[in-house]
Amino acid sequence: MSESPYKRRLREHKRRITTTLEAQGYKVRTFEDGPFHLFACRGKTGRAIRISFGEVHFDEINLCKREPVPARCIRELWKISDDGRIVTVARIT
């Protein structure tokens, strides 16, 4: 059975974001399930990242808000445009 287009796009963008963050000195872990797709840490700080395509739903934001993260960790939502060219990073507080 072939992979769905959503999973293929998600896998591709996980790879791109991981490469970008590793170039900035982060150690990156990826997740297949849960509210976050990536967790990047550098020193004592961390970034919990969720990737979203198209419209962002409030359910996604609320899910990320409720999920416990380590101290000094930032929650982020990376929104990828439909054509995949524009990436918008938003912090979730």
Buried (B, 14 or more C-beta within 10 A) or exposed (E): EEEEEEEEBBBEBBEBBBEEBEEEEBEBEBBEEEBBBBBBBEEEEBBBBBBBBEEBEEEBBEBBEEBEBEEEBBBBBBBBEEEEEEBEEBEBE
